[in-house]
Amino acid sequence: MPGETTKRIQRLITESALTQTEFAARAGLDASKFSKSMSGVRRFTSLDLARIAEVGGVTVDWLLGIDRPAPALAARTRGSTTSEQEAVAEAERLAQFWADLTFLGYEQPRVALAALPPRGRCIDQGRELAESALRLAKSQNVEPWQKRDLAPLVEDLFGIDVRIMRFSAGYEGLSWSDDACKLVIVGTSDIPARQRFTIAHELGHLIAGDDQGLHLDPNLSDAAHRKNPSEIRANAFATEFLLPREVLKEKARERDWSDRSFAELACDLYVSPVNLAWRLFNLDLIDSEQCARFRAISALQAATLADRLESHWAWIASAGQPRISVPLVRTAFQAYQQGDTTLRPLANLLRVDTAHLRQAMDGAREESPLSS
């Protein structure tokens, strides 16, 4: 008697209006082996199922009848339902790629992280988690507070994919965790320091293991929202991760405070002047009068005072560009290289035509105007 997977494959064949032999050929499978698998004499291999899923426009999980567990999900938004839907749809899309790759034996790299402290204030838990993350980074000769672009660092150090995408309306961040992968999705932005803080904030959610369903943040300044324990913890994590207290104490000892010296520090640390001012004040490194003066400085003003305008505009341009997860692309390409998938999954991941991708990979070049 045919199993559930065979029944589902037969359904795909019927819906395709192809014969069984034609369907096997389209999937790149040997017709004789395919027939034996359909009759139960031979088991479908992982590669067989991956290729059948490609042709049928379904997932391997669907073929196997697997209901994937609901993910742990946390999000930050500026109030756009459309953007929220776009972000969740993209998270589901990328997570499905990892699920399919995991089925084929290609897993997302995982890094063992410190467990959430069992007790204590949320703000202290966030700080402790950040200190642990900073120790891990330092063991790899990396200082996160020195890095303008956090996405590669988060992927390389913590095994968490970072996707930056352009949304219909303001959307900040989303973190996703399931059995196959951990993801951070953030929106492109013309306020790069805010985007950078959001990446660190979502990293804090994932390291803490927050499971909030879909958590929306229509207003980051909303008092009720900011009292949410998981948000307090994630904000404390991001603050310590990007503005470590020991680093700031050392920086404060090195300078006499002025608008220019403050602006230079904000640019050096890739943070907004207002966040830096409050952090310095909370650490008793500046007084209330200095805090009020410094937090009134805009990012553009800080760049001007510090003579960093060129790098400021470059950062804005970079933060406004979409970015696909490098580990996921690398792993999908590896699966193709090893013959475990066709080129179509990689093309679908990149949202490009398969023929164009193959042409690019085969090294097709334009004629050089210097060749004559």
VMD Tcl script that draws the C-alpha trace (Angstrom):
set ca {
  {0.00 0.00 0.00}
  {1.47 3.39 -0.94}
  {2.70 5.56 1.91}
  {1.74 9.16 2.55}
  {4.79 10.52 0.70}
  {4.05 8.42 -2.38}
  {0.43 9.56 -2.34}
  {1.51 13.18 -2.24}
  {3.95 12.69 -5.10}
  {1.21 11.02 -7.14}
  {-0.98 14.02 -6.44}
  {1.73 16.32 -7.80}
  {2.05 14.19 -10.93}
  {-1.70 14.31 -11.49}
  {-1.87 18.07 -10.99}
  {1.07 18.60 -13.36}
  {-0.77 16.84 -16.23}
  {2.47 14.95 -16.93}
  {3.01 11.25 -17.17}
  {5.06 9.62 -14.42}
  {7.99 9.28 -16.83}
  {7.73 12.92 -17.91}
  {7.56 14.08 -14.30}
  {10.65 12.04 -13.42}
  {12.53 13.52 -16.37}
  {11.57 17.06 -15.38}
  {12.89 16.36 -11.88}
  {16.12 14.98 -13.34}
  {15.46 11.48 -11.99}
  {15.97 8.09 -13.61}
  {12.57 6.85 -14.80}
  {13.18 3.24 -13.74}
  {14.31 4.17 -10.21}
  {11.44 6.61 -9.90}
  {8.96 3.89 -10.87}
  {10.42 1.49 -8.31}
  {10.18 4.16 -5.60}
  {6.57 4.91 -6.51}
  {5.73 1.19 -6.27}
  {7.48 0.85 -2.89}
  {10.35 -1.36 -4.09}
  {12.94 1.41 -3.63}
  {13.05 4.23 -1.10}
  {13.19 7.83 -2.26}
  {16.52 9.43 -1.42}
  {16.87 12.88 0.11}
  {17.98 14.23 -3.27}
  {14.99 12.58 -4.98}
  {12.59 14.31 -2.62}
  {14.36 17.66 -2.93}
  {14.09 17.56 -6.72}
  {10.48 16.37 -6.65}
  {9.64 19.23 -4.29}
  {11.30 21.70 -6.67}
  {9.29 20.51 -9.66}
  {6.04 20.31 -7.69}
  {6.46 23.74 -6.13}
  {6.12 22.35 -2.60}
  {8.46 21.78 0.33}
  {10.15 18.56 1.37}
  {8.31 18.85 4.67}
  {5.00 18.78 2.79}
  {6.05 15.66 0.90}
  {6.92 13.98 4.19}
  {3.76 15.20 5.92}
  {5.77 17.07 8.55}
  {4.20 19.92 10.48}
  {7.04 22.18 11.48}
  {6.85 23.53 15.06}
  {5.89 27.15 15.46}
  {8.93 29.40 15.66}
  {10.00 31.62 18.47}
  {9.40 35.05 17.02}
  {9.98 38.61 18.16}
  {9.50 41.76 16.13}
  {9.97 45.53 16.15}
  {7.91 47.65 13.80}
  {6.86 51.24 13.31}
  {3.23 50.28 12.77}
  {2.88 48.90 9.24}
  {0.77 45.75 8.93}
  {1.89 45.32 5.32}
  {5.55 45.43 6.29}
  {4.90 43.04 9.14}
  {3.41 40.54 6.72}
  {6.32 40.99 4.33}
  {8.83 40.37 7.11}
  {7.11 37.25 8.41}
  {6.71 35.89 4.87}
  {10.42 36.39 4.23}
  {11.34 34.74 7.52}
  {9.17 31.75 6.59}
  {10.77 31.62 3.14}
  {14.33 31.63 4.46}
  {13.50 29.20 7.25}
  {12.07 26.79 4.69}
  {15.32 26.93 2.71}
  {17.22 25.97 5.86}
  {14.71 23.19 6.62}
  {15.18 21.73 3.14}
  {18.98 22.03 3.35}
  {18.95 20.42 6.79}
  {16.98 17.51 5.35}
  {19.79 17.08 2.81}
  {22.42 17.13 5.55}
  {23.48 20.79 5.39}
  {22.86 22.48 8.71}
  {23.11 26.09 9.77}
  {26.31 26.55 11.80}
  {25.42 26.78 15.47}
  {27.38 28.41 18.27}
  {26.96 27.42 21.91}
  {25.88 30.54 23.77}
  {25.58 31.31 27.46}
  {22.26 30.36 29.03}
  {19.90 33.03 30.29}
  {20.65 33.76 33.97}
  {17.94 31.95 35.98}
  {17.07 34.94 38.15}
  {17.68 38.61 38.63}
  {16.42 41.80 37.03}
  {15.85 41.72 33.28}
  {18.27 44.60 32.79}
  {20.98 42.65 34.64}
  {20.23 39.51 32.63}
  {20.64 41.45 29.39}
  {23.94 42.92 30.53}
  {25.26 39.50 31.59}
  {24.29 37.97 28.25}
  {26.04 40.81 26.43}
  {29.18 40.39 28.52}
  {29.20 36.69 27.62}
  {28.72 37.53 23.93}
  {31.55 40.07 24.10}
  {33.86 37.48 25.65}
  {33.05 35.11 22.80}
  {33.78 37.87 20.29}
  {37.05 38.79 22.00}
  {38.17 35.15 21.91}
  {37.94 35.50 18.11}
  {39.83 38.83 18.19}
  {36.68 40.78 17.38}
  {35.35 43.85 19.20}
  {31.71 44.44 18.13}
  {31.73 48.07 19.24}
  {34.43 48.73 16.62}
  {32.41 47.26 13.75}
  {30.17 49.50 11.69}
  {28.38 46.62 9.95}
  {27.09 44.05 12.42}
  {25.46 41.62 9.98}
  {28.64 39.71 8.99}
  {29.77 39.64 12.62}
  {26.46 38.18 13.84}
  {26.58 35.51 11.14}
  {30.23 34.58 11.67}
  {30.34 34.69 15.47}
  {26.88 33.54 16.48}
  {25.67 31.41 13.56}
  {22.58 33.59 13.08}
  {21.53 34.68 9.59}
  {20.93 38.39 9.00}
  {18.65 39.54 6.19}
  {18.23 43.22 5.37}
  {15.27 43.99 3.13}
  {13.33 46.96 1.83}
  {9.76 47.18 3.13}
  {6.68 49.01 1.91}
  {6.67 51.11 5.07}
  {8.70 51.52 8.23}
  {9.75 48.21 9.73}
  {12.61 47.67 12.10}
  {13.35 44.11 13.06}
  {12.28 40.52 13.48}
  {13.98 37.53 15.10}
  {13.04 33.95 14.24}
  {14.11 30.68 15.80}
  {13.03 27.16 14.92}
  {14.61 23.71 14.85}
  {16.50 24.40 11.61}
  {17.68 27.98 11.92}
  {17.93 31.30 13.68}
  {17.27 34.47 11.69}
  {17.30 38.22 12.11}
  {15.44 40.34 9.58}
  {15.73 44.12 9.63}
  {14.62 46.85 7.28}
  {16.79 49.11 5.19}
  {17.12 52.48 6.86}
  {18.28 56.04 6.42}
  {19.17 56.03 10.12}
  {22.04 53.53 10.18}
  {22.73 53.75 13.93}
  {19.12 52.75 14.61}
  {19.40 49.80 12.19}
  {22.62 48.72 13.91}
  {20.98 48.91 17.34}
  {18.03 46.87 16.05}
  {20.34 44.09 14.86}
  {21.94 43.98 18.31}
  {18.50 44.08 19.95}
  {17.25 41.11 17.89}
  {20.48 39.24 18.63}
  {19.67 39.75 22.30}
  {16.23 38.20 21.83}
  {17.74 35.12 20.19}
  {20.54 34.67 22.72}
  {17.99 35.00 25.53}
  {15.77 32.41 23.85}
  {12.75 34.70 23.90}
  {9.58 33.03 22.67}
  {7.00 35.75 22.23}
  {4.95 34.60 19.26}
  {4.72 37.65 17.01}
  {5.59 40.67 19.13}
  {4.88 44.04 17.56}
  {6.35 47.37 18.51}
  {4.20 50.11 16.93}
  {6.05 52.79 18.87}
  {9.54 52.27 20.26}
  {8.97 55.10 22.72}
  {5.71 53.67 24.04}
  {6.01 53.43 27.81}
  {3.94 50.26 28.16}
  {5.96 48.44 25.52}
  {9.27 49.44 27.06}
  {8.18 47.82 30.34}
  {7.93 44.40 28.66}
  {10.57 42.26 30.46}
  {11.94 40.74 27.26}
  {12.27 44.20 25.70}
  {14.05 45.56 28.76}
  {16.44 42.62 28.55}
  {17.02 42.95 24.78}
  {17.64 46.70 25.08}
  {20.05 46.15 27.95}
  {21.85 43.53 25.86}
  {22.15 45.83 22.84}
  {23.35 48.73 24.99}
  {26.12 46.74 26.68}
  {27.03 44.96 23.44}
  {27.47 48.20 21.48}
  {28.54 50.50 24.32}
  {30.44 48.35 26.85}
  {30.81 50.15 30.14}
  {34.52 49.39 30.51}
  {35.23 50.71 27.03}
  {33.33 53.92 27.76}
  {35.12 54.42 31.06}
  {38.44 54.15 29.27}
  {37.32 56.50 26.49}
  {36.08 59.03 29.06}
  {39.46 59.05 30.83}
  {41.16 59.88 27.54}
  {39.30 63.09 26.75}
  {38.10 66.44 27.95}
  {34.43 66.68 27.06}
  {33.42 69.12 24.35}
  {30.93 69.00 21.53}
  {33.70 67.92 19.18}
  {35.21 65.22 21.44}
  {31.72 63.83 22.10}
  {30.89 63.85 18.37}
  {34.14 62.04 17.58}
  {33.29 59.32 20.10}
  {29.78 58.87 18.67}
  {31.30 58.46 15.19}
  {34.03 56.12 16.45}
  {31.45 53.86 18.10}
  {28.86 54.04 15.29}
  {26.03 55.00 17.63}
  {23.51 57.82 17.73}
  {24.52 60.85 19.80}
  {21.35 60.61 21.90}
  {22.03 56.98 22.87}
  {25.64 57.74 23.67}
  {24.72 60.76 25.78}
  {22.26 58.80 27.90}
  {24.67 55.88 28.26}
  {27.49 58.14 29.45}
  {25.13 59.87 31.88}
  {23.80 56.58 33.26}
  {27.39 55.48 33.88}
  {28.14 58.78 35.68}
  {30.71 59.71 33.04}
  {29.03 63.04 32.19}
  {26.71 65.27 34.22}
  {23.10 66.15 33.48}
  {23.99 69.45 31.83}
  {26.43 67.74 29.45}
  {23.90 65.01 28.73}
  {21.26 67.57 27.78}
  {23.70 69.41 25.50}
  {25.13 66.30 23.83}
  {21.84 64.52 23.21}
  {20.63 67.52 21.21}
  {23.37 66.87 18.64}
  {22.10 65.08 15.54}
  {24.01 62.35 13.71}
  {24.70 64.75 10.84}
  {25.92 67.42 13.21}
  {28.17 64.91 14.93}
  {29.66 63.85 11.59}
  {30.25 67.50 10.71}
  {31.89 68.31 14.06}
  {34.11 65.21 13.82}
  {34.97 65.84 10.15}
  {33.45 62.46 9.21}
  {30.89 63.55 6.62}
  {32.19 61.26 3.88}
  {32.00 58.15 6.05}
  {28.60 59.30 7.37}
  {27.08 59.43 3.87}
  {28.72 56.11 2.99}
  {27.13 54.50 6.05}
  {23.69 55.85 5.15}
  {24.09 54.48 1.63}
  {25.12 51.08 2.97}
  {22.24 50.90 5.46}
  {19.81 51.57 2.65}
  {20.85 48.49 0.67}
  {19.14 45.08 0.92}
  {21.30 42.14 1.94}
  {20.77 38.38 1.73}
  {22.18 35.99 4.33}
  {25.68 34.94 3.29}
  {25.74 31.57 5.14}
  {22.46 30.54 3.53}
  {23.66 31.45 0.03}
  {26.97 29.72 0.66}
  {25.27 26.55 1.91}
  {22.75 26.47 -0.93}
  {25.61 26.81 -3.43}
  {27.54 24.04 -1.66}
  {24.54 21.72 -1.94}
  {24.43 22.48 -5.66}
  {28.17 21.92 -6.07}
  {27.90 18.56 -4.34}
  {25.08 17.51 -6.67}
  {22.50 17.35 -3.90}
  {20.23 19.96 -5.50}
  {19.73 21.51 -8.89}
  {20.49 25.18 -9.48}
  {16.84 26.14 -9.06}
  {16.81 26.42 -5.22}
  {19.78 28.79 -5.28}
  {18.16 30.85 -8.02}
  {14.90 30.96 -6.06}
  {16.77 32.06 -2.95}
  {18.41 34.91 -4.86}
  {15.17 35.62 -6.75}
  {16.92 35.42 -10.13}
  {16.24 33.45 -13.28}
  {17.95 30.06 -13.31}
  {19.29 30.53 -16.84}
  {20.79 33.92 -15.96}
  {22.39 32.51 -12.82}
  {23.87 29.59 -14.75}
  {25.22 31.99 -17.36}
  {26.84 34.11 -14.67}
  {28.34 31.07 -12.97}
  {29.66 29.71 -16.25}
  {31.69 32.87 -16.63}
  {29.85 34.49 -19.54}
  {31.44 37.86 -20.22}
  {30.76 40.89 -22.29}
  {33.03 41.71 -25.16}
  {35.70 44.09 -23.95}
  {35.93 47.43 -25.78}
  {39.71 47.00 -25.48}
  {39.78 43.68 -27.37}
  {39.95 45.23 -30.84}
}
mol new
graphics top color blue
foreach p $ca { graphics top sphere $p radius 0.5 }
foreach p [lrange $ca 0 end-1] q [lrange $ca 1 end] { graphics top cylinder $p $q radius 0.2 }
display resetview
